[in-house]
Amino acid sequence: MSNHKDEIEENNKSSEWKTFFLLTVCLFPVLSVAVIGAYGFSIWFLQMFIMGPPGH
C-alpha cells in the first residue's frame, strides 16, 4: 500500500518539476517578449497615427 503511495508521490514531484521548467524556461520568456513587443508597437502606433512624433 505504501509502495503505491510512494509511486504517486514520485510522479507528482516529477510532474511539478516539469511544470516548473516549462513555465520558467518557455512560457515566461515568451510572454515577456510578447508584452514588451506589444508595448513597443502601441507606442509606435500612437506616435505614427495619433499623437505625432515626440517633441524637442
Secondary structure as UniProt FT lines:
FT   HELIX           2..21
FT   HELIX           22..27
FT   HELIX           28..45
FT   HELIX           46..50
//
